[in-house]
Amino acid sequence: MLIDDLPKGEFLITNAKIITCDKVQRVYTQGDIHIKDGVIADLGAHLTLPGINAFDAQGLVALPGLINGHTHAGMTLLRGLKDDVDLWEWLNSYIWPAESCMEPEDIYWGSLLACIEMLKAGVTTFVDMYFHEGETARAVEEIGIRAYLCRGIIEGRDQGAAGLEETNALLARWHNGAAGRIKITLGPHAPYTCSIPFLRRIRDFAIGQDLPVHIHVAETKQEVEKSQRAYGFTPVAMLKRAGLLDPRIQLIAAHCVHLTTEDIRLMKEAGVGVVHCLGSNLKLGSGIAPVIELLNAGVKVCYGTDGAASNNNLDIIREMRLAALIHNGISGKPGILPASQIISMATNHAAAILKRPDLGSLEIGKRADIVLLDTSGCHWYPREDAVSSLIYSGSWADVDTVLVNGEFVVHKGKVLTVNEEEVKAQIEKRAWRIKNAKSIV
């Protein structure tokens, strides 16, 4: 079906099983969703709206669009470049040399591929850190996804000033762009690549412009040990000294694998949101974040895939299942993260971290970011708890239809807004050029 054949503007999604992910975790066995001007105008069983176009979702399960809290979209070009090494060898010997060979147009195509992959896996919002983010913004605008974008700033590489200038340019060109789907954030790379004085500049910028700050924190044991040797305190304590653990600042902290009890206390007091990048952390041998301790302390936690070069996919459904299994295993307590909490972390918890009360659940007044899953596959039978089935049996391949802002962007598993085959062809050509560059070990 072509995008022009699907309803738009004001219409009904009818006959769906609805997982709301609201505060009381309401589930409608069969319900309808009324969409008007990109917003959920009503939902419930047997809505009657004569003369309104309808999309029949019989046999489909509706849930809120999933949120990927940390990734590097342009890095799809580097997927498979080098696997089975630790973070430091991976970055220094392979990734950073490869990135030095990348052109702005590469980032556009790499980001398009990432957006295709995420949309087809039910992700409607992602939080991104990379360079040439204007190219990622161009891809986001074209394909129809929602994104928070920041220019990753490594102070020693560009002295910080260039990164801040690019951030200002992104703000001027893209903030609230693409019908409000694009937001710009600040992106200091990490405490080990940005000094305390520079992070204080970030703090002042964030408060002055009311911008979120997205940063890697305590990803490896080596990083924490180096911080303690150099400064006498942990990366989280460094953020405290730099003024970034300030309740006025919306801090989105990716990884947070190696934390002390004091780190967790400081993060809770400051309202920091943590992004659990389990697949990437496991693949690079970095460890497992203390998610149970964070949640018990009252810290909000969501999921991130990290980049496709370190995961190597952008599938939040896979991350949800992995989190459920791993934390059961390391705690020895089955259900320590029940399925209802697992899905909340990908939806309403993630929306709370982004301070987006209009996202993260299917409720009246929320943005119509909706995923419809085909549950006809054998792995969905017998029909029991739909949330549990999604977490333990579901797959990205079950995603049938995706709407962002009430507009259809995926239908029958196909992205409607860009030519997927053209994107794949561009990726093959550009990835070959980068991989064969002389600067890569």
C-alpha positions as CSV (number, residue, x, y, z in Angstrom):
1,M,0.0,0.0,0.0
2,L,1.2,3.5,-0.9
3,I,1.4,6.2,1.7
4,D,-1.3,8.2,-0.3
5,D,-3.7,5.3,0.2
6,L,-3.5,5.4,4.1
7,P,-5.8,7.7,6.2
8,K,-4.4,11.1,7.3
9,G,-5.4,14.1,9.2
10,E,-8.4,12.8,11.3
11,F,-9.0,9.1,11.4
12,L,-9.6,6.0,13.6
13,I,-7.5,3.0,14.2
14,T,-10.1,0.3,15.0
15,N,-10.2,-3.2,16.4
16,A,-6.7,-3.2,18.0
17,K,-5.6,-4.7,21.2
18,I,-4.2,-1.6,23.0
19,I,-1.3,-1.6,25.5
20,T,-1.4,1.9,26.8
21,C,1.7,1.9,29.0
22,D,-0.1,4.5,31.1
23,K,0.3,4.8,34.9
24,V,-2.1,2.0,35.6
25,Q,-1.0,-0.2,32.6
26,R,-4.4,-0.3,31.0
27,V,-4.9,-2.9,28.3
28,Y,-7.9,-2.9,25.9
29,T,-8.7,-6.3,24.5
30,Q,-10.2,-4.6,21.5
31,G,-10.3,-0.9,21.2
32,D,-10.1,2.1,18.9
33,I,-7.8,5.2,18.8
34,H,-9.1,8.5,17.4
35,I,-6.3,10.6,15.9
36,K,-6.7,14.2,15.0
37,D,-3.9,16.7,14.1
38,G,-1.2,14.3,15.1
39,V,-2.6,13.8,18.6
40,I,-4.7,11.0,20.3
41,A,-8.1,12.7,20.6
42,D,-9.8,9.7,22.2
43,L,-9.3,6.0,22.8
44,G,-11.4,3.2,24.2
45,A,-13.7,0.4,23.2
46,H,-16.1,0.9,20.3
47,L,-15.7,4.6,19.5
48,T,-18.4,5.8,17.2
49,L,-17.4,8.6,14.8
50,P,-19.6,8.6,11.7
51,G,-17.9,9.7,8.5
52,I,-14.3,9.4,9.9
53,N,-11.8,7.3,7.8
54,A,-10.7,4.2,9.6
55,F,-7.7,1.9,9.6
56,D,-8.6,-1.6,10.6
57,A,-6.1,-3.0,13.0
58,Q,-7.9,-6.3,13.6
59,G,-5.3,-8.8,14.8
60,L,-2.7,-6.1,15.6
61,V,-1.5,-5.0,19.0
62,A,-1.0,-1.2,19.5
63,L,1.6,0.2,21.8
64,P,3.4,3.6,22.2
65,G,6.4,4.2,20.0
66,L,9.6,2.9,21.5
67,I,12.4,5.3,22.5
68,N,16.1,4.6,21.8
69,G,17.8,6.7,24.5
70,H,21.3,6.6,23.1
71,T,22.8,5.9,19.7
72,H,25.1,7.2,17.0
73,A,23.0,7.0,13.9
74,G,25.8,7.7,11.3
75,M,27.8,4.7,12.7
76,T,25.7,2.2,10.7
77,L,28.4,2.7,8.1
78,L,30.9,1.2,10.5
79,R,28.8,-1.9,11.4
80,G,31.1,-4.9,11.5
81,L,34.2,-2.8,10.9
82,K,35.8,-4.5,13.9
83,D,34.2,-6.9,16.4
84,D,35.5,-8.8,19.4
85,V,37.9,-6.2,20.9
86,D,37.5,-4.0,24.0
87,L,36.3,-0.3,23.9
88,W,39.7,1.3,23.9
89,E,41.2,-0.8,21.1
90,W,38.0,-0.5,19.1
91,L,37.9,3.3,19.4
92,N,41.6,4.1,19.0
93,S,42.6,1.6,16.3
94,Y,39.4,1.3,14.2
95,I,36.5,3.7,14.9
96,W,38.3,7.1,15.3
97,P,40.6,6.4,12.3
98,A,37.5,5.4,10.2
99,E,35.6,8.4,11.3
100,S,38.4,10.7,10.1
101,C,37.7,9.4,6.6
102,M,33.9,10.1,6.7
103,E,32.4,12.9,4.7
104,P,29.2,14.8,5.6
105,E,27.2,13.0,2.9
106,D,28.2,9.7,4.5
107,I,26.5,10.7,7.7
108,Y,23.3,11.5,5.9
109,W,23.1,8.0,4.3
110,G,24.3,6.3,7.5
111,S,21.6,8.1,9.4
112,L,18.9,7.2,6.9
113,L,19.8,3.6,7.2
114,A,19.7,3.9,11.0
115,C,16.3,5.5,10.9
116,I,14.9,2.8,8.6
117,E,16.2,0.1,10.9
118,M,14.8,1.8,14.0
119,L,11.4,2.6,12.5
120,K,11.0,-1.0,11.3
121,A,11.7,-2.1,14.9
122,G,9.1,0.2,16.4
123,V,11.4,3.0,17.5
124,T,9.7,6.4,16.9
125,T,12.1,8.6,18.9
126,F,15.9,8.4,19.2
127,V,18.6,10.4,21.1
128,D,21.7,10.8,19.0
129,M,25.3,12.0,19.4
130,Y,27.6,12.3,16.5
131,F,29.3,14.8,14.1
132,H,27.9,16.4,11.0
133,E,24.5,16.2,12.9
134,G,23.0,18.5,10.4
135,E,23.1,15.6,8.0
136,T,21.4,13.4,10.5
137,A,18.7,16.1,10.9
138,R,18.2,16.1,7.2
139,A,17.6,12.3,7.3
140,V,15.2,12.7,10.2
141,E,13.2,15.3,8.4
142,E,12.9,13.3,5.3
143,I,12.0,9.9,6.8
144,G,9.5,11.1,9.5
145,I,11.0,9.9,12.7
146,R,11.5,11.9,15.9
147,A,15.0,12.7,17.2
148,Y,17.1,14.5,19.8
149,L,20.4,15.4,18.2
150,C,23.7,16.7,19.5
151,R,27.1,17.3,18.1
152,G,29.4,15.0,20.1
153,I,32.2,17.3,21.5
154,I,35.7,15.9,22.3
155,E,37.5,18.8,23.8
156,G,41.0,17.7,23.0
157,R,40.2,16.9,19.4
158,D,38.6,20.3,18.5
159,Q,39.3,22.4,21.5
160,G,35.6,22.5,22.3
161,A,35.0,25.8,20.5
162,A,34.3,24.3,17.2
163,G,31.8,21.8,18.7
164,L,30.0,24.6,20.5
165,E,29.9,26.6,17.3
166,E,28.4,23.7,15.4
167,T,25.8,23.3,18.3
168,N,24.8,26.9,17.8
169,A,24.4,26.3,14.1
170,L,22.3,23.3,14.8
171,L,20.1,25.3,17.1
172,A,19.6,28.0,14.6
173,R,18.8,25.6,11.7
174,W,17.1,22.6,13.3
175,H,15.8,23.1,16.8
176,N,12.0,22.4,16.8
177,G,12.4,21.6,13.1
178,A,10.6,19.0,11.0
179,A,7.2,19.9,12.4
180,G,8.6,19.8,16.0
181,R,10.1,16.3,15.6
182,I,13.7,17.5,15.9
183,K,15.2,18.8,19.2
184,I,18.8,19.9,19.6
185,T,20.8,19.0,22.8
186,L,24.3,19.5,24.1
187,G,26.8,16.6,23.6
188,P,30.0,16.7,25.6
189,H,31.4,13.3,24.8
190,A,32.5,12.1,28.3
191,P,34.2,13.2,31.4
192,Y,37.4,11.6,30.1
193,T,37.4,13.7,26.9
194,C,36.2,17.0,28.4
195,S,37.8,18.9,31.3
196,I,36.0,20.3,34.3
197,P,36.4,23.9,33.0
198,F,34.9,22.9,29.7
199,L,32.1,21.0,31.3
200,R,31.3,24.2,33.3
201,R,30.9,26.0,30.0
202,I,28.5,23.2,28.9
203,R,26.6,23.8,32.2
204,D,26.3,27.5,31.6
205,F,25.2,26.9,28.0
206,A,22.6,24.3,29.0
207,I,21.1,26.5,31.7
208,G,21.1,29.6,29.5
209,Q,19.5,27.9,26.5
210,D,17.4,25.4,28.5
211,L,18.9,22.5,26.7
212,P,19.4,18.8,27.7
213,V,22.9,17.5,28.1
214,H,23.7,14.0,26.7
215,I,26.9,12.4,27.8
216,H,28.7,9.0,28.2
217,V,29.4,8.3,31.8
218,A,31.4,5.5,33.6
219,E,31.2,3.1,30.6
220,T,34.3,1.1,31.5
221,K,36.2,0.1,34.7
222,Q,39.3,1.5,33.1
223,E,37.6,4.9,32.7
224,V,36.7,5.0,36.4
225,E,40.1,3.9,37.5
226,K,41.8,6.6,35.4
227,S,39.5,9.3,36.8
228,Q,40.3,8.2,40.3
229,R,44.1,8.2,39.6
230,A,44.0,11.6,37.9
231,Y,41.5,13.5,40.1
232,G,40.9,11.4,43.1
233,F,37.2,10.9,42.3
234,T,34.8,9.1,40.0
235,P,33.4,10.4,36.7
236,V,30.1,11.1,38.3
237,A,31.8,13.1,41.1
238,M,33.6,15.0,38.3
239,L,30.2,15.9,36.8
240,K,29.2,17.1,40.3
241,R,32.3,19.4,40.5
242,A,31.6,20.7,37.0
243,G,28.1,21.7,38.0
244,L,26.3,19.3,35.7
245,L,24.6,17.5,38.5
246,D,22.2,20.4,38.9
247,P,18.4,19.8,39.0
248,R,18.0,22.7,36.5
249,I,19.9,20.6,33.9
250,Q,18.3,17.7,32.1
251,L,21.2,15.3,32.1
252,I,20.9,12.1,30.0
253,A,23.8,9.8,31.0
254,A,24.5,6.9,28.8
255,H,26.0,3.6,30.0
256,C,26.7,4.2,33.8
257,V,28.1,0.7,34.1
258,H,30.6,1.3,36.9
259,L,28.9,3.3,39.7
260,T,29.4,3.6,43.4
261,T,26.6,3.9,45.9
262,E,27.6,7.6,46.3
263,D,27.4,8.0,42.5
264,I,23.9,6.7,42.5
265,R,22.9,9.0,45.3
266,L,24.2,12.0,43.5
267,M,22.4,11.0,40.3
268,K,19.1,10.6,42.1
269,E,19.4,14.0,43.8
270,A,20.1,15.7,40.5
271,G,17.3,13.9,38.6
272,V,19.7,12.3,36.1
273,G,18.2,10.0,33.5
274,V,20.3,6.8,32.8
275,V,20.4,5.0,29.5
276,H,21.0,1.3,29.8
277,C,23.1,0.2,26.8
278,L,23.2,-3.5,27.7
279,G,23.9,-5.1,24.3
280,S,26.8,-2.7,23.5
281,N,28.3,-3.0,27.0
282,L,28.2,-6.8,26.8
283,K,29.6,-7.0,23.4
284,L,32.6,-4.7,24.3
285,G,33.1,-6.5,27.6
286,S,32.4,-3.3,29.6
287,G,30.1,-4.9,32.2
288,I,26.5,-4.6,33.2
289,A,25.0,-1.4,34.7
290,P,23.6,-1.7,38.2
291,V,20.0,-1.1,36.9
292,I,18.2,-2.7,39.9
293,E,20.2,-0.4,42.3
294,L,19.4,2.6,40.2
295,L,15.7,1.9,40.0
296,N,15.5,1.1,43.7
297,A,17.1,4.5,44.4
298,G,14.5,6.2,42.3
299,V,16.6,6.9,39.2
300,K,14.8,6.8,35.9
301,V,16.3,4.3,33.5
302,C,15.6,3.7,29.8
303,Y,17.3,1.7,27.0
304,G,19.8,2.6,24.3
305,T,21.3,0.5,21.6
306,D,24.5,2.6,21.3
307,G,25.8,2.7,17.7
308,A,25.4,0.0,15.2
309,A,29.2,-0.5,15.2
310,S,29.2,-1.7,18.8
311,N,25.8,-3.5,19.2
312,N,25.5,-4.3,16.1
313,N,21.8,-3.5,15.8
314,L,19.3,-0.7,16.7
315,D,16.6,-3.0,18.0
316,I,15.0,-1.9,21.3
317,I,12.7,-5.0,21.4
318,R,15.9,-7.1,21.6
319,E,17.3,-4.8,24.3
320,M,14.2,-5.3,26.3
321,R,14.3,-9.0,26.2
322,L,18.1,-9.0,26.9
323,A,17.6,-6.8,30.0
324,A,14.9,-9.0,31.4
325,L,17.0,-12.1,31.0
326,I,20.3,-10.7,32.1
327,H,19.0,-9.0,35.3
328,N,17.1,-12.2,36.2
329,G,20.3,-14.1,35.8
330,I,22.7,-11.9,37.7
331,S,20.3,-11.3,40.6
332,G,19.1,-14.9,40.8
333,K,15.6,-13.5,41.1
334,P,13.2,-14.3,38.2
335,G,11.0,-11.3,37.5
336,I,13.2,-8.8,39.3
337,L,12.3,-6.7,36.3
338,P,8.8,-7.8,35.4
339,A,7.6,-7.4,31.8
340,S,5.4,-4.4,32.7
341,Q,8.4,-2.5,34.0
342,I,10.6,-3.6,31.1
343,I,8.2,-2.1,28.6
344,S,7.7,1.0,30.7
345,M,11.5,1.7,30.5
346,A,11.2,1.7,26.7
347,T,8.2,4.0,26.7
348,N,7.0,6.2,29.6
349,H,10.3,6.1,31.6
350,A,12.2,7.2,28.5
351,A,9.7,9.9,27.9
352,A,10.1,11.1,31.5
353,I,13.9,11.2,31.0
354,L,13.3,13.4,27.9
355,K,10.8,15.5,29.9
356,R,8.2,14.7,27.3
357,P,4.8,14.3,28.9
358,D,3.3,14.1,25.4
359,L,5.1,10.9,24.6
360,G,5.5,7.4,26.1
361,S,2.0,6.2,26.5
362,L,-1.3,5.9,24.5
363,E,-3.6,8.4,26.3
364,I,-5.8,11.3,25.3
365,G,-3.7,14.3,24.5
366,K,-0.5,12.5,23.8
367,R,1.3,12.6,20.4
368,A,0.1,9.8,18.1
369,D,3.4,7.9,18.0
370,I,2.0,4.4,17.7
371,V,3.4,1.0,16.8
372,L,1.1,-1.8,15.6
373,L,2.5,-5.4,16.0
374,D,1.3,-8.4,13.9
375,T,0.7,-11.1,16.4
376,S,-0.3,-13.8,13.9
377,G,3.1,-15.6,14.2
378,C,3.3,-19.0,16.0
379,H,5.5,-17.4,18.7
380,W,2.5,-15.4,19.9
381,Y,0.4,-18.5,20.6
382,P,-1.3,-19.4,22.8
383,R,-2.6,-15.8,23.4
384,E,-1.9,-15.0,27.0
385,D,-0.4,-11.8,28.4
386,A,0.5,-9.5,25.4
387,V,3.1,-7.5,27.3
388,S,4.9,-10.7,28.4
389,S,4.6,-12.2,24.9
390,L,6.2,-9.0,23.4
391,I,9.2,-9.1,25.9
392,Y,9.9,-12.8,25.8
393,S,8.7,-13.9,22.4
394,G,8.4,-10.8,20.3
395,S,10.7,-9.6,17.5
396,W,11.3,-6.5,15.4
397,A,9.9,-8.5,12.5
398,D,6.5,-8.4,14.2
399,V,6.3,-4.6,13.6
400,D,3.6,-4.1,10.9
401,T,2.7,-0.4,11.0
402,V,4.3,2.7,12.6
403,L,2.9,6.2,13.0
404,V,4.8,9.3,14.1
405,N,2.8,12.5,14.8
406,G,-0.2,10.6,13.5
407,E,1.4,10.0,10.1
408,F,2.0,6.6,8.7
409,V,5.8,6.0,8.1
410,V,5.8,2.1,8.1
411,H,3.1,-0.2,6.8
412,K,3.3,-4.0,6.3
413,G,6.9,-3.8,7.5
414,K,7.9,-1.4,4.7
415,V,9.2,2.2,5.3
416,L,6.9,4.5,3.2
417,T,8.9,7.7,3.1
418,V,12.3,6.7,1.6
419,N,13.7,4.2,-0.9
420,E,15.3,1.5,1.2
421,E,17.1,-0.1,-1.7
422,E,18.8,3.1,-2.7
423,V,19.9,3.6,0.9
424,K,21.4,0.1,1.0
425,A,23.3,0.7,-2.2
426,Q,24.8,3.9,-1.0
427,I,25.8,2.3,2.3
428,E,27.7,-0.5,0.5
429,K,29.6,1.9,-1.7
430,R,30.5,4.3,1.1
431,A,31.3,1.7,3.7
432,W,33.7,0.0,1.3
433,R,35.6,3.3,0.8
434,I,35.9,4.0,4.5
435,K,37.0,0.4,5.4
436,N,39.7,0.5,2.8
437,A,41.1,3.9,3.8
438,K,44.8,3.7,4.6
439,S,44.4,5.3,8.1
440,I,42.6,2.3,9.5
441,V,44.7,-0.5,11.1
